[in-house]
Amino acid sequence: MTIDPDVRALLDQLGPPSPVPAEDLTADELRQGARQAIAAFTRGADPIPVDDVVDVLVQGRAGNIPVRIYSPGTPTAVLVFLHGGGWTTGGIETSDLVTRRLCRDTGAVVVSVDYRMLPENPFPAPFDDSYDAAVWAGALHPELPFLVAGDSAGGTLAACIALKARDDRGPRIDAQVLIYPGIDDDVDRPDVRALADTSRITLEDLRFLLRQYGSQGSEYALPGRAKDLTGLPPAVMVVAGNDLLRPSNEDYARRLLEAGVAVTIQFDPELVHGWIDFAPRVPSADRAFTRLTTTVSSLIRRGAGLRMEG
């Protein structure tokens, strides 16, 4: 599909993709590259004010988990946000504009989780931290709707939190917001390979990240491994038209629907993987972000009604 010219122009500012495979770079080199990209995507962006921002440590099974809490004046919900970055890069700071906007535009208390990352902390460390932080966040305002959300690798974590919460009778989750998440590790299917020329992420790099993360076979690593999707909370599936993950995103949305789960699919044909980070500089991405927060706000209102009935 055609990529928005503004997207191409912004990506061109980063220069050509690195000729060095991700597998041959250190974690520090990958993280530095990610920080530089986010800085380019958000350059000149106006600060997004929210009523209160505080950093706290949450006790998890393996120690303290840093989280940042963004609070509006009168909260409508609690939303846990897991950042993307292939479970290797990213963090609270790099997702700050995203989480501030989610808080401002939906009225939710946003809990941004700084989970442990690869390769220093192999699976299940990223998932365990994310789940433990979600359990903690679910008790902040039990009277309000509770959502889990994330982009890319964070969307994977959000989907798996919803699965485990269902299986283990964990916190009641009113909605899952999955922004172009990683679903499975099948990167050799023809419809994925057909999208290879549209992405700065190579098939080899994607294969490496998935192999590094999900080799243990747990369905709490990659949600596409789950055999049963019944009983999961309503989902928003955000799909970018030019994204290697698009086929698996569409498949997972279909499986959820077939399992009786309410699904809202947001398809952005002109955008690419990672668009939420450069919404400050690309009008089409900004409009997509607005569509997303409008949908999330609708889910919050629906969840509030269900909580009152319950």
N, C-alpha and C positions, 0 to 999 in steps of 0.2 A: 504494500500500500504506500501511497505517497506520504512522505514525511514533511511536516510543516517546515517551510523555508526558514522560519525564525528558529526552529529547533536545530536545523542544520547549521545555521550561522553561529548559534551559541556553541554547539559542539565543535565547530571548526576552530573556535578560539582556544580550545584545549590542545590544538595541534593534532597530528596523526596519532592513531592508537599506538600504544607501546608495542614494538616488535618483539619484546621479551615476554614469553608466556608467564602467566601468573604463578605457575608452578616453580619458576626459576627466580622469583622475587622473594625477598624476605617479608615477613609480616609488617615490619616497620616501613619498608618501601611501599607496600600496598597501601598502608594507612596514610602515608604522606601523600601519595597520589590521590587518594580519596579526599583528603582535606583540601588539596589544591583545587580539585574539581568543584567541591561544594563552595569554596571561596569564589570561584569564577561564576558559578550559577547564582550566587546571592549578592554579588557585588552591586553596591548602590541600593540595595533593598532597604526600605524604611523599616525601622523597628516596629514590632507589633506589640502594643501594650496589653497586658492583662493585669488583673487586680493584685495578684500575689504570686511570687515564684520562690520556692524554697527547695533546697537540696537536703535530703535526709538519707539515712542508712536503714535498710530493712533487713531484719534477720532472716536469712535463708538457711537451708539445710547445710550449706557448705561455708557459711560465714555471712558477712555483711554484703548487701547488694545496694549500690548507689542508685537512687532514683531522684528525679526532679519533678516536683508537683507544681502544676500551673492551675491557679484557682481563679474563677470569675467571682463577681459579687454575689450572685445567687445561682448556685450550681443547678444544672438540669440533670446531670448524670455523672458517672465516673467512667473514664475511658483510659484503659492501659494501652500505651503505645510502645511497640517494639521497632527499633530502627533497622534499616536494611544495611547491606554491605557484605553479603556473602558469609555472614557469621564470623568475619575476620576484620572488617573495617567499620567505621561509623561509631556513633555514640550520642550521648545526650547533647553535646555541643553542636555536632554537625546537623542534628535534626531539630535544633532550637526554633527555627522559623516555622517549620512544619507544625510542631507541637503548639507553639503560640497561636498559630492560625486556627488549629483545631479547637483550642480552648475559646478563643474569641468568637468564632463563627458558630459553634454549637452550644456554647454555654456550659460545656462539661468540664469537670475537674480532670485534667489530663495528667496521668502518671507515666513519665518517660523512664524506661528501665535501662540501666547500663549493665546489661548482662555480660558474663564472662565470654570471651571469644576464643576462636581457633587461631593458631594451632596450639597455643599454650594450654588451653582448656578444652579438650576434645569433648564431643557429645558423650553424655547428656548435659554437660555443664551449662551451655547456653539455654537449653530448654528448662532445666531445673531452676535456674535463676528466674527465668521469665515466669514460670508457673508459680513459684513461691511468691514473687512480687505481686502476681495477679491475685493470689489468695489473700495476701495482706491488703491490697487495694480494694478488694471486694467487701471488706469490712469497714471501709472509711465512712460510707453513707449508705447503709443497707436499705434505706427507704427509696433510693434513687435507682434508675436503670444502670446496669453495669455492662460495659462493652469492652471487647479486646480488639486491638487493631494493630496493623503494621504494614510496612512496605517491603517488598522483595523478601529477603531472608526473614525480616520481622513479620511479614504476612504469613510465612510458613509457621513461625512460632505461634502466632495468634490462632491459626487454624488448629494447631496441635494442642494448644491450651484448651480450646473448646472441646476437642475429643477427650482429653484426659478428665476435664471437669465433668463431662457426661459419664464417663466410665467409672470414676471414683467418687461420684456424688460430691464434687467440689463446689466452688462458688457458682451461684446461679448467674449465668451469662445471658444477657438479653439480646445481644447481637455480636457478630464477628465481622470486622471490616478488613477485607483482604485485598491489599493493593499490589497487583501483579506479583503474587507470591510464588515461591518455588513449591511445586506440588509433588513431583516425582523425579527420578534420576534417569529417565529415558530420553536422552538427548539425540539419539540416532534415528528416531522416527522420521519419515520423509517430510511431514509437515513442519517439523522443527528445522530440519536442514534447509528447507525452502526459504526460511527467514534469515539465514545466516548473513546474507549481504546487507541486511537492514540494521545490524547491531554493531556497536563498538565492542561488545562482549563476544569473544570468539567461542565457538563450540568447544574448543579445547580448554579454554579457561572455565567455562561453565561446567564442563565435565570434571575438571580438577576440584572446583569448589564443592560440587555435590559429592564427589568421592571422599573428599576430606571430611565432610560433615556427616553424611548419612550412611556410612558403610555398615553400621551395626544392624540394620534391618528393622529397627523399631518404627512402628507407625507414628510414634511421637517425635520422630525426626522429620518425616515427610508424610503429609496427610494423605497423599494418594495411595499409600500402602494400606490405609484402613479399609477393612472389608465391609464394614457397616457404618453408614452415615446417617441412619435414622436418629431422631431425637436431638439433633444438633440445633443450636440457636439460628435464627434468621441471619442470612449472610449478605454482605455487599461484596461482589467480585468486580474489581477494577481491572480491565483488560486493555493493554496498549496494542494498537494495530501492528506496530513494528517492534516485536518483542519475541525473542526465542521462547519465552515462557507462555506465549499466547495459547498455543494448542492445549497445553496441560491445564491452563486456567479455564479454558472453555469446557474441557472435559470434566473438571472438578465441579464446575457450576452445574453442568448437566446431571452429574451423579447426585449432587445435593438435591436438585429438583426431583429427580426420580425417587429419592428417599423421602420425599414429602417435606423437605426443608424449603422455607420461603427464601428466594434468592432475587436480589436486584443486581442486574449486570450493567455496569457502566463501561461501554465500549468507546474508546477514543482512537479512531482509526489513524489520525495524523500524528499521534504521539509515540514515544519510544519508552523503553524501560528506564525508570528513574525520573520520569517527568515531574513528580511531585517536588523534587528538590530544586528544579529551575522554574517553577511557577512564578517566582518574583520577576523573571525577566522575559517570559514567553507568554503572550496573551492567550494562546490556545490552552496552555497548561494552567494558567490562572483561571480560565473559564471551567476547565475540568475540575480544578480544586473546589470551585464554588458549587458545581454539580454534586461533588462528593459530600461536602458539608451539608448541603440541602437534604440529601438522602439520609445522612447520619442523623440530622435533626429530626427528620420524620420518624426514623426508627426509635429515637429517644422518646418522642411523644407516644409512640405505640407501646414502648416498654413501660413508660410511666402508667399508662392505662392498665396494663396487665398487672403491674405491681399493686395498684389500688384494688383491682379485683381479687388479687391473691391475698 
